[in-house]
Amino acid sequence: MVRRARRVFGGPRLGNFGEKRGMKIEKVETDVRGEWLTPAPLNLPEAVLLYFHGGGFISCSAEGHRPITTTLARLIGCRVFSVDYRLAPEHPFPAAVEDTVAAFQWLLKTGVKPRNIVLAGDSAGGNLVMSTLVSLREQGIALPACVACIAPVVDLTGNFNYTNQKSCAMFFPEDGRTFARIYLNGASPLSPLASPLFADLKGMPPMLIQVADKEFLFDDAVRLNEKAVASGVDSRLHVYPGLPHVWQMFVGLVPEARQALQEIADFVKQKLGAAGH
């Protein structure tokens, strides 16, 4: 499973559609690993979008997710730091959460204010967005301005009777259970840091959740939004019809990819303004 995931999801992509045009890209390998993406023009110089890529906790990279991160950098007009967190099985749970939390704390040390930070991620990265929030709150650290989750996986128990078991174009239920087993390596899937659906969501920042109607993780997105709203969180769910898992990666090929990323950009700019950026 690990070899296949890294071969399929980490392989060559269909062109870069001008990802590097007008974009300064700097690799970082210090206290944290990842890359800075700085667009020109830089309209919001104080803001940072901290991005966590997907890949089932076992594959993919910051570089591989540039279709999303460079597009968001341009549309928002802010810097993006895309994290290369440690992957399982070499580094099982909670290594990835430790790395994403460390990246947030690293930004704070560089002088970025929490009110100027946005968290975003897709699939497993959406899980890490929510897990990072839970961990930050447990440590008494100020939370970011808002978060955006693209088809987040937030329940690693494998016990839910998913609606789209046969309609998803990418995954079967057993795939999700296998990814979770490799990532958790024996740890309890009921931990809020592993399955943030089971966390207390009261007091979390505004959330935008995007998901496709026929994909396997549709239910996770719906359940997360329902629990967030019930907890008093300003949460919005947008269900896009007839699209594959994380279609936002296909910007330049699929019109709805740019539409979804523009929605995230508009949401981020609105919430940064509300936070007094």
Rosetta blueprint (number, residue, H / E / L):
1 M L
2 V H
3 R H
4 R H
5 A H
6 R H
7 R H
8 V H
9 F H
10 G L
11 G L
12 P L
13 R L
14 L L
15 G L
16 N L
17 F L
18 G L
19 E L
20 K L
21 R L
22 G L
23 M E
24 K E
25 I E
26 E E
27 K E
28 V E
29 E E
30 T L
31 D L
32 V L
33 R E
34 G E
35 E E
36 W E
37 L E
38 T E
39 P E
40 A L
41 P L
42 L L
43 N L
44 L L
45 P L
46 E L
47 A L
48 V E
49 L E
50 L E
51 Y E
52 F E
53 H L
54 G L
55 G L
56 G L
57 F L
58 I L
59 S L
60 C L
61 S L
62 A L
63 E H
64 G H
65 H H
66 R H
67 P H
68 I H
69 T H
70 T H
71 T H
72 L H
73 A H
74 R H
75 L H
76 I H
77 G L
78 C L
79 R E
80 V E
81 F E
82 S E
83 V E
84 D L
85 Y L
86 R L
87 L L
88 A L
89 P L
90 E L
91 H L
92 P L
93 F L
94 P L
95 A H
96 A H
97 V H
98 E H
99 D H
100 T H
101 V H
102 A H
103 A H
104 F H
105 Q H
106 W H
107 L H
108 L H
109 K H
110 T L
111 G L
112 V L
113 K L
114 P H
115 R H
116 N H
117 I E
118 V E
119 L E
120 A E
121 G E
122 D E
123 S L
124 A H
125 G H
126 G H
127 N H
128 L H
129 V H
130 M H
131 S H
132 T H
133 L H
134 V H
135 S H
136 L H
137 R H
138 E H
139 Q L
140 G L
141 I L
142 A L
143 L L
144 P L
145 A L
146 C E
147 V E
148 A E
149 C E
150 I E
151 A L
152 P L
153 V L
154 V L
155 D L
156 L L
157 T L
158 G L
159 N L
160 F L
161 N L
162 Y L
163 T L
164 N L
165 Q L
166 K L
167 S L
168 C L
169 A L
170 M L
171 F L
172 F L
173 P H
174 E H
175 D H
176 G H
177 R H
178 T H
179 F H
180 A H
181 R H
182 I H
183 Y H
184 L H
185 N L
186 G L
187 A L
188 S L
189 P L
190 L L
191 S L
192 P L
193 L L
194 A L
195 S L
196 P H
197 L H
198 F H
199 A L
200 D L
201 L L
202 K L
203 G L
204 M L
205 P L
206 P L
207 M E
208 L E
209 I E
210 Q E
211 V E
212 A E
213 D L
214 K L
215 E L
216 F L
217 L L
218 F H
219 D H
220 D H
221 A H
222 V H
223 R H
224 L H
225 N H
226 E H
227 K H
228 A H
229 V H
230 A H
231 S L
232 G L
233 V L
234 D L
235 S E
236 R E
237 L E
238 H E
239 V E
240 Y E
241 P L
242 G L
243 L L
244 P L
245 H L
246 V L
247 W H
248 Q H
249 M H
250 F H
251 V L
252 G L
253 L L
254 V L
255 P H
256 E H
257 A H
258 R H
259 Q H
260 A H
261 L H
262 Q H
263 E H
264 I H
265 A H
266 D H
267 F H
268 V H
269 K H
270 Q H
271 K H
272 L H
273 G H
274 A H
275 A L
276 G L
277 H L
